């Protein structure tokens, strides 16, 4: 009986792990990104897509965001 105890515990841990993981996997199945990585303005932020090489910074990277259209979004200017 004592030799089956570690095997039973391992089995119960695996079952508990799968029971907790299953709902999140089911929810993730219908998830898709709503951004386009081809255009910097359509991608997620922060991202290295928005940086350029720059020796003047400690990280050697500088954020290079597109300039806002001040006629459309006045508050950005």
Gaussian input, Z-matrix of N, CA and C with variables (Angstrom, degrees):
# hf/3-21g

backbone

0 1
 N
 C     1     B1
 C     2     B2     1     A1
 N     3     B3     2     A2     1     D1
 C     4     B4     3     A3     2     D2
 C     5     B5     4     A4     3     D3
 N     6     B6     5     A5     4     D4
 C     7     B7     6     A6     5     D5
 C     8     B8     7     A7     6     D6
 N     9     B9     8     A8     7     D7
 C    10    B10     9     A9     8     D8
 C    11    B11    10    A10     9     D9
 N    12    B12    11    A11    10    D10
 C    13    B13    12    A12    11    D11
 C    14    B14    13    A13    12    D12
 N    15    B15    14    A14    13    D13
 C    16    B16    15    A15    14    D14
 C    17    B17    16    A16    15    D15
 N    18    B18    17    A17    16    D16
 C    19    B19    18    A18    17    D17
 C    20    B20    19    A19    18    D18
 N    21    B21    20    A20    19    D19
 C    22    B22    21    A21    20    D20
 C    23    B23    22    A22    21    D21
 N    24    B24    23    A23    22    D22
 C    25    B25    24    A24    23    D23
 C    26    B26    25    A25    24    D24
 N    27    B27    26    A26    25    D25
 C    28    B28    27    A27    26    D26
 C    29    B29    28    A28    27    D27
 N    30    B30    29    A29    28    D28
 C    31    B31    30    A30    29    D29
 C    32    B32    31    A31    30    D30
 N    33    B33    32    A32    31    D31
 C    34    B34    33    A33    32    D32
 C    35    B35    34    A34    33    D33
 N    36    B36    35    A35    34    D34
 C    37    B37    36    A36    35    D35
 C    38    B38    37    A37    36    D36
 N    39    B39    38    A38    37    D37
 C    40    B40    39    A39    38    D38
 C    41    B41    40    A40    39    D39
 N    42    B42    41    A41    40    D40
 C    43    B43    42    A42    41    D41
 C    44    B44    43    A43    42    D42
 N    45    B45    44    A44    43    D43
 C    46    B46    45    A45    44    D44
 C    47    B47    46    A46    45    D45
 N    48    B48    47    A47    46    D46
 C    49    B49    48    A48    47    D47
 C    50    B50    49    A49    48    D48
 N    51    B51    50    A50    49    D49
 C    52    B52    51    A51    50    D50
 C    53    B53    52    A52    51    D51
 N    54    B54    53    A53    52    D52
 C    55    B55    54    A54    53    D53
 C    56    B56    55    A55    54    D54
 N    57    B57    56    A56    55    D55
 C    58    B58    57    A57    56    D56
 C    59    B59    58    A58    57    D57
 N    60    B60    59    A59    58    D58
 C    61    B61    60    A60    59    D59
 C    62    B62    61    A61    60    D60
 N    63    B63    62    A62    61    D61
 C    64    B64    63    A63    62    D62
 C    65    B65    64    A64    63    D63
 N    66    B66    65    A65    64    D64
 C    67    B67    66    A66    65    D65
 C    68    B68    67    A67    66    D66
 N    69    B69    68    A68    67    D67
 C    70    B70    69    A69    68    D68
 C    71    B71    70    A70    69    D69
 N    72    B72    71    A71    70    D70
 C    73    B73    72    A72    71    D71
 C    74    B74    73    A73    72    D72
 N    75    B75    74    A74    73    D73
 C    76    B76    75    A75    74    D74
 C    77    B77    76    A76    75    D75
 N    78    B78    77    A77    76    D76
 C    79    B79    78    A78    77    D77
 C    80    B80    79    A79    78    D78
 N    81    B81    80    A80    79    D79
 C    82    B82    81    A81    80    D80
 C    83    B83    82    A82    81    D81
 N    84    B84    83    A83    82    D82
 C    85    B85    84    A84    83    D83
 C    86    B86    85    A85    84    D84
 N    87    B87    86    A86    85    D85
 C    88    B88    87    A87    86    D86
 C    89    B89    88    A88    87    D87
 N    90    B90    89    A89    88    D88
 C    91    B91    90    A90    89    D89
 C    92    B92    91    A91    90    D90
 N    93    B93    92    A92    91    D91
 C    94    B94    93    A93    92    D92
 C    95    B95    94    A94    93    D93
 N    96    B96    95    A95    94    D94
 C    97    B97    96    A96    95    D95
 C    98    B98    97    A97    96    D96
 N    99    B99    98    A98    97    D97
 C   100   B100    99    A99    98    D98
 C   101   B101   100   A100    99    D99
 N   102   B102   101   A101   100   D100
 C   103   B103   102   A102   101   D101
 C   104   B104   103   A103   102   D102
 N   105   B105   104   A104   103   D103
 C   106   B106   105   A105   104   D104
 C   107   B107   106   A106   105   D105
 N   108   B108   107   A107   106   D106
 C   109   B109   108   A108   107   D107
 C   110   B110   109   A109   108   D108
 N   111   B111   110   A110   109   D109
 C   112   B112   111   A111   110   D110
 C   113   B113   112   A112   111   D111
 N   114   B114   113   A113   112   D112
 C   115   B115   114   A114   113   D113
 C   116   B116   115   A115   114   D114
 N   117   B117   116   A116   115   D115
 C   118   B118   117   A117   116   D116
 C   119   B119   118   A118   117   D117
 N   120   B120   119   A119   118   D118
 C   121   B121   120   A120   119   D119
 C   122   B122   121   A121   120   D120
 N   123   B123   122   A122   121   D121
 C   124   B124   123   A123   122   D122
 C   125   B125   124   A124   123   D123
 N   126   B126   125   A125   124   D124
 C   127   B127   126   A126   125   D125
 C   128   B128   127   A127   126   D126
 N   129   B129   128   A128   127   D127
 C   130   B130   129   A129   128   D128
 C   131   B131   130   A130   129   D129
 N   132   B132   131   A131   130   D130
 C   133   B133   132   A132   131   D131
 C   134   B134   133   A133   132   D132
 N   135   B135   134   A134   133   D133
 C   136   B136   135   A135   134   D134
 C   137   B137   136   A136   135   D135
 N   138   B138   137   A137   136   D136
 C   139   B139   138   A138   137   D137
 C   140   B140   139   A139   138   D138
 N   141   B141   140   A140   139   D139
 C   142   B142   141   A141   140   D140
 C   143   B143   142   A142   141   D141
 N   144   B144   143   A143   142   D142
 C   145   B145   144   A144   143   D143
 C   146   B146   145   A145   144   D144
 N   147   B147   146   A146   145   D145
 C   148   B148   147   A147   146   D146
 C   149   B149   148   A148   147   D147
 N   150   B150   149   A149   148   D148
 C   151   B151   150   A150   149   D149
 C   152   B152   151   A151   150   D150
 N   153   B153   152   A152   151   D151
 C   154   B154   153   A153   152   D152
 C   155   B155   154   A154   153   D153
 N   156   B156   155   A155   154   D154
 C   157   B157   156   A156   155   D155
 C   158   B158   157   A157   156   D156
 N   159   B159   158   A158   157   D157
 C   160   B160   159   A159   158   D158
 C   161   B161   160   A160   159   D159
 N   162   B162   161   A161   160   D160
 C   163   B163   162   A162   161   D161
 C   164   B164   163   A163   162   D162
 N   165   B165   164   A164   163   D163
 C   166   B166   165   A165   164   D164
 C   167   B167   166   A166   165   D165
 N   168   B168   167   A167   166   D166
 C   169   B169   168   A168   167   D167
 C   170   B170   169   A169   168   D168
 N   171   B171   170   A170   169   D169
 C   172   B172   171   A171   170   D170
 C   173   B173   172   A172   171   D171
 N   174   B174   173   A173   172   D172
 C   175   B175   174   A174   173   D173
 C   176   B176   175   A175   174   D174
 N   177   B177   176   A176   175   D175
 C   178   B178   177   A177   176   D176
 C   179   B179   178   A178   177   D177
 N   180   B180   179   A179   178   D178
 C   181   B181   180   A180   179   D179
 C   182   B182   181   A181   180   D180
 N   183   B183   182   A182   181   D181
 C   184   B184   183   A183   182   D182
 C   185   B185   184   A184   183   D183
 N   186   B186   185   A185   184   D184
 C   187   B187   186   A186   185   D185
 C   188   B188   187   A187   186   D186
 N   189   B189   188   A188   187   D187
 C   190   B190   189   A189   188   D188
 C   191   B191   190   A190   189   D189
 N   192   B192   191   A191   190   D190
 C   193   B193   192   A192   191   D191
 C   194   B194   193   A193   192   D192
 N   195   B195   194   A194   193   D193
 C   196   B196   195   A195   194   D194
 C   197   B197   196   A196   195   D195
 N   198   B198   197   A197   196   D196
 C   199   B199   198   A198   197   D197
 C   200   B200   199   A199   198   D198
 N   201   B201   200   A200   199   D199
 C   202   B202   201   A201   200   D200
 C   203   B203   202   A202   201   D201
 N   204   B204   203   A203   202   D202
 C   205   B205   204   A204   203   D203
 C   206   B206   205   A205   204   D204
 N   207   B207   206   A206   205   D205
 C   208   B208   207   A207   206   D206
 C   209   B209   208   A208   207   D207
 N   210   B210   209   A209   208   D208
 C   211   B211   210   A210   209   D209
 C   212   B212   211   A211   210   D210
 N   213   B213   212   A212   211   D211
 C   214   B214   213   A213   212   D212
 C   215   B215   214   A214   213   D213
 N   216   B216   215   A215   214   D214
 C   217   B217   216   A216   215   D215
 C   218   B218   217   A217   216   D216
 N   219   B219   218   A218   217   D217
 C   220   B220   219   A219   218   D218
 C   221   B221   220   A220   219   D219
 N   222   B222   221   A221   220   D220
 C   223   B223   222   A222   221   D221
 C   224   B224   223   A223   222   D222
 N   225   B225   224   A224   223   D223
 C   226   B226   225   A225   224   D224
 C   227   B227   226   A226   225   D225
 N   228   B228   227   A227   226   D226
 C   229   B229   228   A228   227   D227
 C   230   B230   229   A229   228   D228

   B1=1.4532
   B2=1.5250
   B3=1.3252
   B4=1.4599
   B5=1.5274
   B6=1.3257
   B7=1.4648
   B8=1.5204
   B9=1.3218
   B10=1.4630
   B11=1.5203
   B12=1.3358
   B13=1.4612
   B14=1.5318
   B15=1.3395
   B16=1.4728
   B17=1.5340
   B18=1.3071
   B19=1.4639
   B20=1.5312
   B21=1.3165
   B22=1.4715
   B23=1.5215
   B24=1.3294
   B25=1.4748
   B26=1.5219
   B27=1.3180
   B28=1.4634
   B29=1.5253
   B30=1.3276
   B31=1.4620
   B32=1.5272
   B33=1.3349
   B34=1.4678
   B35=1.5297
   B36=1.3201
   B37=1.4612
   B38=1.5275
   B39=1.3111
   B40=1.4658
   B41=1.5218
   B42=1.3189
   B43=1.4705
   B44=1.5267
   B45=1.3374
   B46=1.4657
   B47=1.5238
   B48=1.3320
   B49=1.4594
   B50=1.5266
   B51=1.3142
   B52=1.4659
   B53=1.5250
   B54=1.3328
   B55=1.4690
   B56=1.5192
   B57=1.3287
   B58=1.4659
   B59=1.5241
   B60=1.3143
   B61=1.4588
   B62=1.5230
   B63=1.3025
   B64=1.4610
   B65=1.5314
   B66=1.3440
   B67=1.4760
   B68=1.5313
   B69=1.3237
   B70=1.4609
   B71=1.5232
   B72=1.3257
   B73=1.4651
   B74=1.5251
   B75=1.3122
   B76=1.4617
   B77=1.5223
   B78=1.3231
   B79=1.4669
   B80=1.5212
   B81=1.3197
   B82=1.4612
   B83=1.5203
   B84=1.3065
   B85=1.4579
   B86=1.5268
   B87=1.3403
   B88=1.4535
   B89=1.5242
   B90=1.3312
   B91=1.4611
   B92=1.5264
   B93=1.3196
   B94=1.4546
   B95=1.5304
   B96=1.3101
   B97=1.4623
   B98=1.5233
   B99=1.3170
   B100=1.4634
   B101=1.5241
   B102=1.3244
   B103=1.4523
   B104=1.5185
   B105=1.3152
   B106=1.4522
   B107=1.5230
   B108=1.3212
   B109=1.4589
   B110=1.5250
   B111=1.3063
   B112=1.4593
   B113=1.5263
   B114=1.3274
   B115=1.4576
   B116=1.5259
   B117=1.3266
   B118=1.4654
   B119=1.5263
   B120=1.3149
   B121=1.4628
   B122=1.5175
   B123=1.3148
   B124=1.4512
   B125=1.5138
   B126=1.3364
   B127=1.4549
   B128=1.5124
   B129=1.3245
   B130=1.4616
   B131=1.5313
   B132=1.3036
   B133=1.4642
   B134=1.5101
   B135=1.2818
   B136=1.4636
   B137=1.5258
   B138=1.3044
   B139=1.4507
   B140=1.5208
   B141=1.3151
   B142=1.4568
   B143=1.5170
   B144=1.3357
   B145=1.4599
   B146=1.5238
   B147=1.3427
   B148=1.4606
   B149=1.5207
   B150=1.3383
   B151=1.4601
   B152=1.5255
   B153=1.3363
   B154=1.4570
   B155=1.5247
   B156=1.3120
   B157=1.4581
   B158=1.5243
   B159=1.3511
   B160=1.4637
   B161=1.5269
   B162=1.3378
   B163=1.4619
   B164=1.5219
   B165=1.3189
   B166=1.4599
   B167=1.5153
   B168=1.3212
   B169=1.4630
   B170=1.5268
   B171=1.3322
   B172=1.4706
   B173=1.5243
   B174=1.3037
   B175=1.4670
   B176=1.5239
   B177=1.3204
   B178=1.4641
   B179=1.5282
   B180=1.3203
   B181=1.4655
   B182=1.5183
   B183=1.3138
   B184=1.4639
   B185=1.5197
   B186=1.3360
   B187=1.4621
   B188=1.5183
   B189=1.3081
   B190=1.4552
   B191=1.5320
   B192=1.3293
   B193=1.4630
   B194=1.5176
   B195=1.3201
   B196=1.4616
   B197=1.5307
   B198=1.3021
   B199=1.4706
   B200=1.5177
   B201=1.3456
   B202=1.4633
   B203=1.5253
   B204=1.3030
   B205=1.4534
   B206=1.5257
   B207=1.3155
   B208=1.4624
   B209=1.5296
   B210=1.3036
   B211=1.4564
   B212=1.5342
   B213=1.3328
   B214=1.4617
   B215=1.5252
   B216=1.3392
   B217=1.4589
   B218=1.5207
   B219=1.2963
   B220=1.4574
   B221=1.5301
   B222=1.3280
   B223=1.4793
   B224=1.5202
   B225=1.3229
   B226=1.4582
   B227=1.5142
   B228=1.3115
   B229=1.4573
   B230=1.4998
   A1=111.13
   A2=116.93
   A3=120.73
   A4=111.25
   A5=118.21
   A6=120.47
   A7=112.13
   A8=118.71
   A9=122.13
   A10=112.97
   A11=117.42
   A12=120.95
   A13=112.96
   A14=120.99
   A15=119.70
   A16=112.48
   A17=117.00
   A18=121.15
   A19=110.21
   A20=116.65
   A21=121.17
   A22=110.44
   A23=116.89
   A24=119.87
   A25=110.93
   A26=116.64
   A27=120.53
   A28=110.68
   A29=115.91
   A30=120.53
   A31=111.14
   A32=116.70
   A33=120.29
   A34=111.85
   A35=117.42
   A36=120.43
   A37=111.18
   A38=116.67
   A39=120.20
   A40=110.66
   A41=116.81
   A42=120.68
   A43=110.53
   A44=117.51
   A45=120.95
   A46=110.86
   A47=116.60
   A48=120.69
   A49=111.03
   A50=117.12
   A51=120.89
   A52=111.55
   A53=116.75
   A54=120.23
   A55=111.00
   A56=117.28
   A57=120.74
   A58=111.58
   A59=117.25
   A60=121.78
   A61=113.00
   A62=118.32
   A63=122.41
   A64=113.84
   A65=120.61
   A66=118.98
   A67=112.66
   A68=117.56
   A69=118.95
   A70=111.44
   A71=117.65
   A72=120.24
   A73=110.62
   A74=116.73
   A75=120.18
   A76=110.64
   A77=117.55
   A78=120.41
   A79=111.45
   A80=117.68
   A81=121.56
   A82=112.37
   A83=118.48
   A84=121.38
   A85=112.02
   A86=117.97
   A87=121.06
   A88=113.80
   A89=117.79
   A90=121.73
   A91=109.68
   A92=117.03
   A93=121.10
   A94=108.62
   A95=115.52
   A96=121.11
   A97=110.52
   A98=115.81
   A99=121.19
   A100=111.35
   A101=117.18
   A102=120.33
   A103=109.57
   A104=114.16
   A105=121.17
   A106=108.16
   A107=117.89
   A108=120.82
   A109=113.29
   A110=118.05
   A111=121.33
   A112=112.13
   A113=117.36
   A114=120.88
   A115=108.95
   A116=118.75
   A117=120.67
   A118=113.53
   A119=117.72
   A120=118.99
   A121=112.05
   A122=118.37
   A123=120.96
   A124=113.83
   A125=118.17
   A126=121.60
   A127=113.29
   A128=115.88
   A129=120.63
   A130=110.73
   A131=116.54
   A132=120.98
   A133=107.71
   A134=123.57
   A135=126.93
   A136=111.68
   A137=114.35
   A138=120.94
   A139=108.72
   A140=117.63
   A141=120.26
   A142=112.14
   A143=117.56
   A144=119.92
   A145=111.19
   A146=116.49
   A147=121.32
   A148=112.44
   A149=118.92
   A150=120.50
   A151=110.62
   A152=113.79
   A153=121.89
   A154=108.01
   A155=117.20
   A156=122.74
   A157=109.61
   A158=116.57
   A159=120.74
   A160=108.90
   A161=117.12
   A162=121.90
   A163=112.82
   A164=118.20
   A165=121.75
   A166=114.30
   A167=118.39
   A168=121.38
   A169=110.41
   A170=117.14
   A171=121.78
   A172=112.16
   A173=117.71
   A174=121.22
   A175=112.47
   A176=117.13
   A177=124.43
   A178=111.98
   A179=116.80
   A180=122.21
   A181=107.55
   A182=116.03
   A183=122.44
   A184=108.15
   A185=115.19
   A186=119.70
   A187=108.18
   A188=116.67
   A189=122.67
   A190=108.39
   A191=115.11
   A192=120.30
   A193=110.29
   A194=117.27
   A195=119.44
   A196=110.23
   A197=115.95
   A198=120.97
   A199=109.64
   A200=117.00
   A201=119.35
   A202=111.55
   A203=115.51
   A204=121.52
   A205=107.57
   A206=116.22
   A207=121.49
   A208=113.26
   A209=117.88
   A210=119.95
   A211=111.36
   A212=116.02
   A213=120.73
   A214=111.10
   A215=117.30
   A216=122.39
   A217=108.84
   A218=116.54
   A219=123.54
   A220=111.21
   A221=117.71
   A222=120.79
   A223=112.08
   A224=119.43
   A225=121.71
   A226=112.15
   A227=117.16
   A228=120.80
   A229=110.92
   D1=-41.01
   D2=-177.47
   D3=-67.97
   D4=-27.88
   D5=-179.51
   D6=-72.73
   D7=-22.41
   D8=178.95
   D9=-85.45
   D10=-13.19
   D11=-176.02
   D12=-62.51
   D13=-48.49
   D14=178.26
   D15=-61.97
   D16=-37.38
   D17=179.42
   D18=-66.31
   D19=-40.59
   D20=178.97
   D21=-66.10
   D22=-42.92
   D23=178.04
   D24=-61.44
   D25=-44.21
   D26=179.69
   D27=-61.30
   D28=-43.18
   D29=178.72
   D30=-62.32
   D31=-44.23
   D32=179.63
   D33=-65.31
   D34=-37.31
   D35=176.66
   D36=-64.45
   D37=-41.43
   D38=178.75
   D39=-65.23
   D40=-43.28
   D41=178.84
   D42=-63.07
   D43=-42.91
   D44=179.04
   D45=-63.96
   D46=-42.27
   D47=178.99
   D48=-61.41
   D49=-46.10
   D50=179.91
   D51=-66.33
   D52=-36.56
   D53=178.68
   D54=-65.01
   D55=-35.10
   D56=178.45
   D57=-78.28
   D58=-31.80
   D59=-176.78
   D60=-80.67
   D61=-31.71
   D62=-173.02
   D63=-57.34
   D64=-46.80
   D65=-179.47
   D66=-61.84
   D67=-38.39
   D68=-179.81
   D69=-68.65
   D70=-34.65
   D71=176.48
   D72=-67.10
   D73=-38.27
   D74=179.30
   D75=-66.48
   D76=-39.27
   D77=178.50
   D78=-70.03
   D79=-36.57
   D80=-178.34
   D81=-70.62
   D82=-18.98
   D83=-177.63
   D84=-62.94
   D85=-30.27
   D86=-178.46
   D87=-97.96
   D88=9.61
   D89=-176.54
   D90=-88.60
   D91=136.27
   D92=173.70
   D93=-145.24
   D94=151.55
   D95=-176.75
   D96=-71.63
   D97=142.10
   D98=178.94
   D99=-107.30
   D100=26.51
   D101=179.33
   D102=-130.99
   D103=163.31
   D104=-178.28
   D105=-116.50
   D106=118.38
   D107=-178.89
   D108=-76.35
   D109=-7.34
   D110=179.66
   D111=-73.67
   D112=-28.61
   D113=179.40
   D114=-116.54
   D115=131.31
   D116=-178.07
   D117=-59.22
   D118=-33.80
   D119=-178.06
   D120=-74.21
   D121=-16.48
   D122=-178.81
   D123=-98.45
   D124=-1.87
   D125=-175.70
   D126=-94.38
   D127=175.56
   D128=179.07
   D129=-74.10
   D130=154.89
   D131=179.02
   D132=-130.09
   D133=134.62
   D134=3.50
   D135=-81.09
   D136=153.32
   D137=-179.36
   D138=-155.73
   D139=150.39
   D140=175.95
   D141=-69.92
   D142=-8.94
   D143=174.55
   D144=-64.03
   D145=-22.67
   D146=-177.36
   D147=-95.91
   D148=7.67
   D149=-177.71
   D150=-114.89
   D151=155.70
   D152=176.20
   D153=-132.85
   D154=157.25
   D155=178.21
   D156=-67.11
   D157=133.97
   D158=179.76
   D159=-152.63
   D160=115.14
   D161=-179.70
   D162=-67.62
   D163=-16.55
   D164=-177.16
   D165=-78.70
   D166=-4.07
   D167=-178.89
   D168=-114.81
   D169=151.87
   D170=-179.45
   D171=-61.50
   D172=-33.85
   D173=-178.08
   D174=-87.31
   D175=-5.73
   D176=-175.99
   D177=64.40
   D178=15.52
   D179=177.18
   D180=-129.78
   D181=147.33
   D182=177.71
   D183=-135.64
   D184=138.43
   D185=177.80
   D186=-70.28
   D187=131.38
   D188=-178.35
   D189=-128.93
   D190=78.70
   D191=-179.99
   D192=-85.12
   D193=150.15
   D194=176.41
   D195=-66.50
   D196=146.93
   D197=178.42
   D198=-67.90
   D199=139.91
   D200=179.61
   D201=-73.92
   D202=155.72
   D203=174.33
   D204=-85.58
   D205=103.61
   D206=-173.94
   D207=-66.96
   D208=-20.53
   D209=178.39
   D210=-77.80
   D211=-30.74
   D212=-178.92
   D213=-88.99
   D214=-45.53
   D215=-177.86
   D216=-121.85
   D217=83.95
   D218=-175.87
   D219=-61.85
   D220=-36.17
   D221=-176.82
   D222=-67.49
   D223=-20.46
   D224=177.50
   D225=-74.44
   D226=-18.17
   D227=-178.94
   D228=-98.92

